[in-house]
C-alpha cells in the first residue's frame, strides 16, 4: 500500500502539468496544369500523431510553415488555410511563395483532433505543366 501511495504522490504533479509537443507534416503540392494553374497540399493530423491520451485534450499554440514555390509560375500567390472541421475553411492567410513563417492567429478558432491546414498555390499562367520546387512543410505546435 505504501509503495502504491508513494508512486501516486511522485507522479501526481506531472499529471496536471501542460506538456508541449509538435507535429510536422510534409506534403508536396500537385503539378499546376493549364488552364487552371492551381495546386494544393493538405496537412492533416491523425490519432497516431498524438502522445497517449492527448488527441482529445490538445490545444493549438501556433502553426508554422516552410513552403515551396513554383519557379516557372507567373505571379504565384499562396494561401495557408486553417480547416477546423473537414473542408470548412475557418481562416486563410496570404503568404509569399517559398516563405518560412508562423502565426498564432489560428488559435482563436479552437482545435480538435481532425484539424488540418491547406496550402493553396495559384498562378496567373506559365507553361502547360508547372512543377513545384519541393514540398510544403507545416508544423502544428500543440499542448495538452
C-alpha positions, 0 to 999 in steps of 0.5 A, spaced: 500 500 500 505 504 501 509 503 495 502 504 491 501 511 495 508 513 494 508 512 486 501 516 486 504 522 490 511 522 485 507 522 479 501 526 481 504 533 479 506 531 472 499 529 471 496 536 471 502 539 468 501 542 460 506 538 456 508 541 449 509 537 443 509 538 435 507 535 429 510 536 422 507 534 416 510 534 409 506 534 403 508 536 396 503 540 392 500 537 385 503 539 378 499 546 376 496 544 369 493 549 364 488 552 364 487 552 371 494 553 374 492 551 381 495 546 386 494 544 393 497 540 399 493 538 405 496 537 412 492 533 416 493 530 423 491 523 425 490 519 432 497 516 431 500 523 431 498 524 438 502 522 445 497 517 449 491 520 451 492 527 448 488 527 441 482 529 445 485 534 450 490 538 445 490 545 444 493 549 438 499 554 440 501 556 433 502 553 426 508 554 422 510 553 415 516 552 410 513 552 403 515 551 396 514 555 390 513 554 383 519 557 379 516 557 372 509 560 375 507 567 373 505 571 379 504 565 384 500 567 390 499 562 396 494 561 401 495 557 408 488 555 410 486 553 417 480 547 416 477 546 423 472 541 421 473 537 414 473 542 408 470 548 412 475 553 411 475 557 418 481 562 416 486 563 410 492 567 410 496 570 404 503 568 404 509 569 399 511 563 395 517 559 398 516 563 405 518 560 412 513 563 417 508 562 423 502 565 426 498 564 432 492 567 429 489 560 428 488 559 435 482 563 436 478 558 432 479 552 437 482 545 435 480 538 435 483 532 433 481 532 425 484 539 424 488 540 418 491 546 414 491 547 406 496 550 402 493 553 396 498 555 390 495 559 384 498 562 378 496 567 373 499 562 367 506 559 365 507 553 361 502 547 360 505 543 366 508 547 372 512 543 377 513 545 384 520 546 387 519 541 393 514 540 398 510 544 403 512 543 410 507 545 416 508 544 423 502 544 428 505 546 435 500 543 440 499 542 448 495 538 452 
